[in-house]
């Protein structure tokens, strides 16, 4: 299961597996992060938004 994390500080998106110990962003070391959800769910949402736009 791939949970996508977003850093609120540098806006990077990455897999929860890449999260540093201490729950820090691997790019800027900020602890200000949020879970966006599972990758497959996010892709489904993105696809439905694209379909609506078309």
HELIX and SHEET records of a PDB file:
HELIX    1   1 UNK A   16  UNK A   18  5                                   3    
HELIX    2   2 UNK A   39  UNK A   53  1                                  15    
SHEET    1   A 3 UNK A  13  UNK A  15  0                                        
SHEET    2   A 3 UNK A   3  UNK A   7 -1                                        
SHEET    3   A 3 UNK A  33  UNK A  38 -1                                        
END                                                                             
